[in-house]
């Protein structure tokens, strides 16, 4: 398993086959912006192009939140996305996220669905992060989750998406957990250093002293606990997390 550096994507080799993993596409996010009076063009085709640029593979695994709306208003975008990526990815698998309500009626047989507690892929357990993985997930070497949209404020740079590679403290989570940045670059990324609870895994199941933070292109920023203490690296808007 390794990131596809420079992008919010991973690749995993399983029995000689390449799998590409992405998380948090939130297709149809533009519709929510429109309700707030911000109008931008449909970005579905651009998302397809970004996925195809990751290179062909045996399968594409989406680590939850393929669509944004919990209802069906994003359905035509989802279907167009799946049709667009199908030439390069003969299998598309989705581990259901909290925004993927009614997804089965949207995707039909163009996407394989796995439950919200996740599913295995090689030596990794893949899950979105809003539901507790099953007890046997802890026996896998690695875990991969989304849901958090991790980012930090850096002075002079503003807020940037980051990777997290964490040692875990919960038996139901694999000992090494990779938290993926959101693939949709228009989402409001979470301020990692001031973030409150985001489901049953993050942050309560990670050790901040053994959680490495890296930029999309692989630059090492330090551990989560170090960055939380070194306020000089951070934006003046940062505040010490309570508790």
Buried (B, 14 or more C-beta within 10 A) or exposed (E): BEBBEEBBBBBBEBEEEBBBBBBBBBBBBBBBEEEEEEEEEBBBEEBBEBBBEBEEBBBBBBBBBBBBBEEBEBBBBBBBBBEBBBEBBEBBBBBBBBBBBEBEEBBEEBBBBBEBBBBBBBEBBBBBBBBBBBEEBBEBEBBBBBBBBBBBBBEEEEBBBBBBBBBBEBEBBBBBBBBBBBBBBEBEBBBBBBBEEBBBBBBEBBBBEBBBBBBBEEEEBBBBEBBBEEBEBBBEEBEEEEE
